[in-house]
């Protein structure tokens, strides 16, 4: 143990200070060395380690990764690119909205967000890192220009009014398509068309997308994002902020459209009312016609009934007539046969009685002398002149009736 004892005669304070400083330096170097040997990586990150010799190594899975005194650059696997407007942030912050110009010379600024995802394959990741070197550089030099160009080149494909209403959804899809795949090739020309509001013919600028013989759209270039396998998604436009002139024009057009629509609605209502009135009139006329037809049919039925009754009455009368004729003919024939049978004795007797009644009445009413009052050389028979006259008339009647009225004695 004596070999570990310090000899007070040989102790040097300077050597002690050197030993302490050396020990502290060794501790610092050890600590510094450990920090450059391992590097933690979170699950939402990926990183590139550039070794002291210049070799680039990529890591995409979470955990502690070897650094070996190399330089570490981390990238977030997924990030949002904002091109927002202070209007959406209560007037606070920078104006990051992107300007667009439509084919009717109207201006606007589009604000929103889009998410992008870093490439995960080693070769593409190393190439992107070699060109840009950081997350911020990728966003500002790669993502932002691609989004800006796509928005700006979408403007000429429609008018301000179309982007405001008719083609607003198409505006979003066109921007998203050009961010992912590249700017579309277009051609522009002028044509005459009727104004949707006034109906007057005017010349308008038309921009259409060029398509190949196979029907697919053609592009001016390929999106730089696809070159580095950077995938974009969830494009959201939270506002299209038009210039004051365009806002005023759009409002005026909306008012005119509303007036036209109101006029068209009123015209349609008037037309509908006319049709309704016409249909009502036709229905009323048809109803009246059919009511008359019902009356006519009723009267015709009644007339036909009366006709049938009258015809039946005529037939009945004809039958009655024939009956009466037959009855008369039968009675006449009966009388004729009776007269033939008895020589018309009854008629002759009746006639004889009537004649005698007439003679009797005439003689009874006669007040004069039937024979001269003075008769020369007459006999007794001259005193009964009336009787003689009756006898004469009776004889004449009997002769006329071919009736023998003399009293014949029975044998």
Secondary structure by P-SEA (a helix, b strand, c coil): ccccccccccccaaaaaaaaaaaaaaaaaaaaaaaaabbbbccccccccccccbbbbbbccccccccccbbbbbbccbbbbbbcccccccccccccbbbbbccccccbbbbbbbbbbccccaaaaaaaaaacccaaaaaaccaaaaaaaaaaaacccccccccccccaaaaaaaaaaaacccccccccbbbbbccccccbbbbbbbbbbbbccccbbbbccccccccccccccccccccccccaaaaaaaaaaaaaaaaaaaaaaaaaaaaaaaaaaaaaaaaaaaaaaaaaaaaaaaaaaaaaaaaaaaaaaaaaaaaaaaaaaaaaaaaaaaaaaaaaaacaaaaaaaaaaaaaaaaaaaaaacccccccccccccccccccaaaaaaaaaaaaaaaaacccccccccc
